[in-house]
Every structure is written in structure tokens, then in C-alpha cells.
Amino acid sequence: MTVIKVLNLKCGGCANTIKKGIITIEGVNEILVDLNTSEVRIDATDESVILQVKEKLASMGYPEVGDSNSMLHKAKSFVSCATGKMTSEEK
């Protein structure tokens, strides 16, 4: 498992959005999101898949710790969070 520590991870809605977005990447076998540590754990086929995951996380508003956390990232994470909450309540 590769561990990616991300920014802007606040709640279960965020986690739900991350799981749904990342599992669609070919080569991702498993994804676990830990809200307490802001970590995303990925079981992937190779390092190129991990790079795709990091890019996707940033595009959803959850950049890796150490990367830029712009207002755009924060705004995207807010929308992703709200979307994740709505889709998890529909179950």
C-alpha cells in the first residue's frame, strides 16, 4: 500500500468523493481513506498509477501535503465534500 497524506480532507463526504473518484483509475485495486490522519492508502499495480492518483486527488481539491494548496483546491474540496455527502445520503 502506498500512503498519500492529503490536504483539505475534512469529513466522510470528502472520503466518499475520493473513493469514488480514485477507484475509477485503471490499476487501482483498493483505496482506504483515514479521516483522522488525512491519509489515502492505495493498492495499485505500479508507480505510474500512483502518479495518476495524486493528479486526480489534486484535481478534486485534495493535493498531497507539500504541494500547493491554492484557493482553487480549497474551493474544489468544498464542492467535492458536499457532493460526497449528498451521494452517501442517497444510499
N, C-alpha and C positions, 0 to 999 in steps of 0.2 A: 504494500500500500504506500502510495505517495501522499504526504501530508502537505496541504497548501493552507497557510494561515491568511485569511482574507479580512478586508475592512468592510464596514457597514452592515455586518451580519447582526441583526437585532432580535429576530423572533422566528417562530415556526413558519410564518408566511414566507419569510426570506428563505428558510431552509427548503420549503416546499418548491419554491420557484427554482432554486439552484438544482435540486434533484431532478426536476422535470426538464430543465434546460440541458444539463450535463449528460444525462443518460441517453440523450438522442445522438451524442457523438459516437461515431463508429469506433470501436476499440475500447470503449469504457465498459468494464464488466460489472463494476459495483461502485456506488458512491454513498458515503456516510457523511453527515453534517453534524458537527458538535457545536451547539449554540454557546455552551459555557466557555469554550476555548477559541471560538471563531475559526475552527479548522474544518476543512473539507478534505476527506480522505478518499482517494481514488485508487481503484484497482484497474489498471489499463494495460493494454498489450505492449506499448513501448513509449519511449520518451517523446516522440512526436505527438502522440495523443495527449500527453500531459501538457505540452505547449498549447495545443488546441483548447484544452480545458481552461488553462489560465487566460487565454484570449477571450473565451466565451464568458468566463466569470467577470472579467473586466467590462465586457460589453453589456452585461446585465447590471453593472453597478457595484460589483464586488471584487475590486482589484486586490492583488496579492499585497500583503504587508511589505512595505519598502517601495512599492510603486506609487505613482502619483494618485492622489485621491481628490480629484477635481470636483467642482460643484456639479458637473455633469454626471460623474459617477454617483455622487450622493443623491441627485435627483432620480437617476435611473434605479438606484437601490430602493428608494422610497416607492416608486411605481411597482417595481418587482415585488416588494414586500406586500403591498396592497393586493396585487394580483394573486399572489400566493395564498393570502388569507382568504380571498373570495373563492378560489378554486378548492381549497381544503374544506371550506364550509359547505360546498356543494355535494360532498360525499354522503 
